[in-house]
C-alpha cells in the first residue's frame, strides 16, 4: 500500500510523516514544539511524579521570557495527534528529539 503524498507549490512530491508518539521522559518542557505547531496538537501539562526526568540538558533550552523556566515541572503531551498535518516542524525544533513520526498509508 502506498503512503499519503503531497505536492509542493513547485510541483515536487513529498511524504508527510505524522506524529505517533512523544517521549515525556526525555521532554524538558521547553515549549518549542507547541510554539511552532500550526495545529492544536500539543499541550503543556504538569509532569507526572513518577516520570523520569532527563537532567542531561543545557539550561539555555529554557526561555524565561516566554514563560517557560527550569523551575517548572512541565512537559508536553499530545493533545490532538489526529490534527497533525505531517510537517515535522516540531521534530526539527525539539532539542531532545522527543517525537516519533511515521508516514501514513493511503
N, C-alpha and C positions, 0 to 999 in steps of 0.2 A: 504494500500500500504506500502511495506517495505522501510526502509531507505537505502541509499547507505552505504555499509560497506567496510572496508578494512581489510587486514590481515598483521600482523607484521611479521618480519623475523622469529620470534619464533612460528608463526602459530596462534597467538591469534587474534581474530576478534575485531575490534573497529569501532566505528561510527564517521566519521568526522563531524564537525559542522562548517558550512561556515558562514563567516561574512555577516550580513544583514543590520547592522546599526552602525553608530559611532556618539555618542552624543558629538557634538562640544562644547556645553555649559559646560560640565564637563572636557573637554580636557585641559591639561595645556601645550601642545606643547612640551613635553619633548623629543619626537622622539624615544622613546624606541620601539614602535611597528614598526616604519619604519626600525629601525636597525635590528630587529630580523626577520622580514618577509622575507622568502626565495623567494617570488614572488614580482611582481610590483603592490602591492595592495594599498599602501598608498602614500600620497604626503603631504608635509608640505606647507601650504599656509598662507597668512595673514588672521588674524581673522576678520570677518565681524564686522563693527562698532556696529551693533545692537545686536550682540551675547552677551549673559550673560556670564560673566567670573566668574568662581568659585574661589574666593580668599581664600578659606579654604584649603590650601595645604602647605606643608613644602618646603622651598626653596631648600632643598637638592635634590629634584627631578630634578632640572636643572643641566646640566653638561656643564659648560662653556668651558671645554677643547674640547668638540665635536661640538662647535658652537651653542649650544642652551643655551640661557640665559634668565633670568627673565625680561630683558629689551625689549625683542622682543614680539610682539603681533602676535605670530604664533599659528597655530592649525593644527591638522591632518585632512585630508579629505580622502574619499575613491576615489582613482584614477582609480582603475580597480578591483572592487569587484568580477567580473567574473573570475579573475585569482587566487582567494583564493583556497587553497588546503584543507582547513578544519583542520589545525593542531592546531589552537587556541593558538599559541605561543604569538601572540600579546596580547591576553587577559591575559595571565599569567604574562606578564611583565608590564602591564599597572597599574600604581599606583592608578588611578581613576576608573578603570574598565569601560571604556567608550564604549566598543564594545558589540554588541549583536551577538551571533552565534546561528544558528539552523541547525539541520540535514536536509538533502535533500532527498526527496523520489526518489526511483529508477525508 
